[in-house]
Amino acid sequence: MAKKLALKVPGVHYPLIIAAAYSGFTMYGLGLSATIPLTISTSGHSLASKMGVIALGQTIFSLPMLLTALAVLITLPVLNAMLHPKAGQPVKEIDPALHVESKTAAVESADFGGATVASRLNNSRVLSLLIGALGMVYVVVYFVKGGAADLNLVNFFILFLGILLLGTPQAYVAKLGEGIKTISGIVLQYPFYAGIMAIMAASGLVGTISQVFVDISTPETLGFWGLISSFVINFFAPSGGGHWVIQGPFMVDAANVIGAPMPDVAMSVMLGNAWNDLVQPFWILPALALSRLRLKDVMGYTVIMMFWVGLIYIAAILLWGFLG
């Protein structure tokens, strides 16, 4: 919609309108797409024995969260409008020529260019061979240990076989972009983020990060520290469900120990996740693919939006903790 608006309305600063459209993504943590509230409202969820089943009326439909959603819904568009260049300032309008569908569009959007270290890695056959070989070794070990083929394994095998056959990371991203366009970045990166999540969980790093905040919390402030730690962890595990699997047990145990309100604690993790998504490149990739912009074009705006939304979320969680 933002792209169409930029094509129809002269004088619209294209990077800002794309960033503004993307900024609405943070609202998912306050609505019916919020993974954590939906999970803990389901009978038999993994932490039910420690926290029980918490109805949506205590989380996303509670008065504090409804007021929080209203505050974001009203103020974030106002902030976005205020960020638009004023009269006389330079404006980057959309280039209609770049938005004519062509078979080479995905390749062009995947051109990283430059003689940087990142560029050399993107064009390295050795790196592709190493990554692809590691994937194939995993498949062999999986079957040697008696594993059975399933949809996840088939997808995994195809993904890493493609990395092997296409020679360089840049060639693979370009071909992937031709095939699945707007979600190619997510498909490519998700297995690696899953690996990062597993390493963090197995090494105890997430527990260490969370425990630091837990040690300095009171029942009223545990939600605040849960929000902050969730924001940090989401850089490494940008998935609401996976995020809760990693951080949820530590936060629930802490809430039980110090007597913090469980809905507040659960929503603090959810909002930290949704807050960080404003500057989490992983989820911006589809917007960049659709708009043909680069991350640097929109990130400056989303960082400002992140600071504002963070103030709202912090205030909401603290008031909820102290006022109930």
Residue, then its C-alpha position, 0 to 999 in steps of 0.5 A: m500500500a505504501k509503495k502504491l501511495a508513493l507511486k500516486v502521490p508526488g513529493v512523498h519521501y519514499p524511504l520514510i513511507i516504507a519505514a512508516a508502513y513497516s512500523g505498524f509491525t510492532m502492533y502484532g505484540l498487542g493483538l491476536s497475532a501475538t504468539i506468547p499470549l496465544t500460547i499461554s492461553t492454550s490448555g496444556h502449553s509447555l509452562a502450564s504447570k508453572m504458570g497455569v493457563i492465562a486467558l487473553g482477557q488478562t493479557i492483550f485484552s487487559l485494560p493496560m494493554l488496550l491503552t498501550a495499543l491505543a497509545v501506539l496507534i495514535t502517536l506512532p503515525v503522528l511521529n512518522a508524519m513529523l519525520h517527513p522532510k519539510a518544504g525545501q528539504p530534499v525528498k527521495e521519491i520512488d523511481p517508477a522504472l525500478h518497479v516494473e516487474s522483470k526477471t532480473a529485478a531479484v538479481e539487481s536487488a541482491d547486488f551487494g557491491g563494493a570491495t568490502v570484507a562483506s562483499r568478498l565473503n558474498n562472492s567466496r566459493v570457499l564460504s559456500l562450500l564450507i556452509g553447504a558441506l556442514g549442512m550435508v554432514y548434518v544430513v548424513v549424521y542425522f540418518v546414521k543416528g536413525g533419523a527419519a525423513d520429514l518435511n523439515l529435513v527435506n527443506f533443510f537438504i534442498l536449502f544447503l544443496g543449493i548453497l553447494l551447487l550455486g557456488t557463492p552466497q551472492a549467486y545463491v541469494a540472487k537465484l533464491g530471490e528470483g524464485i520466491k522474491t519477497i520472502s527469500g531473505i527470511v527463508l535463507q536466514y531462518p535456519f541460521y537463526a534457529g542455530i543461534m537460538a539453539i546455541m544460546a539455549a544450550s550454552g546457558l547464555v540466555g539464562t545468564i542474561s535473564q538472571v542478571f535482570v532477575d537478581i535486581s528485580t522486585p515484583e513490580t519491576l520484573g516486567f521492566w527487566g523482562l522487557i529489556s532482556s527480551f529486547v536484547i535477546n530478540f537480536f539473536a532469536p527474532s521469533g516470538g514462539g522460539h523466543w518464549v521457549i528460550q526466555g519464558p522458563f527463566m522469567v516464569d521461575a523468577a515471577n514465581v520466586i518473587g511473586a510478580p504478576m504473571p500476565d505482566v511478566a509474559m507480556s513484557v517478553m512479548l512487547g520486548n520482542a515486538w519492540n526490537d522488531l522495529v530494528q531487527p533486519f530479519w523481519i524488514l527484509p520482505a519490505l525491502a524486497l518489495s520496495r527495492l530499498r536498502l536497509k540503510d535507507v529505512m533504518g534511521y527512521t525505524v530507530i527513531m520509531m523504536f525509541w518512541v515505541g520503547l518509551i510507551y512500552i516501558a511506561a506501560i509495563l512499569l505502570w502495570g507492575f506498580l498499579g496492577 
